[in-house]
């Protein structure tokens, strides 16, 4: 496992794009659980609203700390 440096190409002036990117990341992490509990019909609307909420509160970006890990799993052939 290796710690990768965080490269932020987004700045606070690009709030809509940054909000959308955060919403995509949260969706990737939670979509399976939400889909299992509530179905996939609500996913697009839910994360669309989440992205809009993030755009309305750009101060949230100041408190976000990013940690990125890349883990590669290799299955041993038996």
C-alpha positions as CSV (number, residue, x, y, z in Angstrom):
1,X,0.0,0.0,0.0
2,X,1.3,3.4,-0.9
3,X,0.1,6.9,0.2
4,X,-0.6,9.0,-2.9
5,X,-0.2,12.8,-2.8
6,X,-3.5,14.7,-3.1
7,X,-3.7,16.9,-6.2
8,X,-6.4,19.5,-6.0
9,X,-7.2,20.9,-9.5
10,X,-10.4,22.4,-8.2
11,X,-10.6,25.7,-6.4
12,X,-13.4,27.4,-4.4
13,X,-14.3,29.5,-7.5
14,X,-15.4,26.3,-9.2
15,X,-18.1,25.4,-6.6
16,X,-20.6,23.6,-8.9
17,X,-17.9,21.2,-10.3
18,X,-16.4,20.6,-6.9
19,X,-19.9,19.9,-5.4
20,X,-20.7,17.5,-8.2
21,X,-17.4,15.7,-7.7
22,X,-18.0,15.3,-3.9
23,X,-21.5,14.0,-4.6
24,X,-20.1,11.5,-7.0
25,X,-17.6,10.2,-4.4
26,X,-20.2,9.9,-1.7
27,X,-22.5,8.1,-4.2
28,X,-19.8,5.7,-5.1
29,X,-19.3,4.9,-1.4
30,X,-22.9,4.6,-0.4
31,X,-24.9,3.7,-3.5
32,X,-25.0,0.0,-2.8
33,X,-26.4,0.4,0.7
34,X,-29.0,3.0,-0.3
35,X,-30.0,0.9,-3.3
36,X,-30.4,-2.2,-1.1
37,X,-32.6,-0.4,1.5
38,X,-34.6,2.0,-0.7
39,X,-34.3,0.8,-4.3
40,X,-32.5,2.5,-7.2
41,X,-35.4,4.8,-8.2
42,X,-34.3,7.5,-5.8
43,X,-30.6,7.6,-6.4
44,X,-30.4,10.2,-9.2
45,X,-32.7,12.6,-7.4
46,X,-31.1,12.0,-4.0
47,X,-27.5,12.8,-5.2
48,X,-28.7,15.6,-7.4
49,X,-30.2,17.3,-4.4
50,X,-27.1,16.5,-2.4
51,X,-24.9,18.2,-5.0
52,X,-27.2,21.3,-5.0
53,X,-27.1,21.5,-1.2
54,X,-23.3,21.4,-1.4
55,X,-23.4,24.3,-3.9
56,X,-25.5,26.3,-1.5
57,X,-23.0,25.8,1.3
58,X,-19.5,26.4,-0.3
59,X,-18.0,26.9,3.2
60,X,-18.1,23.1,3.6
61,X,-15.2,22.7,1.2
62,X,-12.9,24.5,3.6
63,X,-13.3,21.7,6.2
64,X,-12.9,18.7,3.9
65,X,-9.7,16.8,4.4
66,X,-8.8,14.4,1.7
67,X,-7.1,11.1,2.2
68,X,-6.5,8.9,-0.8
69,X,-5.4,5.3,-0.8
70,X,-4.9,3.0,-3.6
71,X,-5.1,-0.7,-2.7
72,X,-4.6,-3.4,-5.3
73,X,-5.9,-6.8,-4.4
74,X,-4.5,-9.8,-6.2
75,X,-6.2,-13.2,-6.0
76,X,-3.9,-16.1,-5.7
77,X,-4.5,-18.8,-8.3
78,X,-5.1,-22.2,-6.6
